[in-house]
Amino acid sequence: MSFCNSADNSRQQPTTADKAMTRDEIARDLGISRTTLWRLLKQHDIKLARGLLYPKDISRIYSIINGTD
């Protein structure tokens, strides 16, 4: 499953890949709700620690959601 908006046909890696992000920030960047992000993570059996998500985890989330993993 891939999410994109009409302006660009694929989701880009976040421009803030060098810093930690919250789930809210990631969901907002993807154009989805936090609940939808949670559902996608659960669907792909991605288990993450509480709190901020670091670049390694963020990259993993984006690759799964973009279908490149």
Order of alpha helices (4+ residues) and beta strands (2+ residues): alpha-alpha-alpha
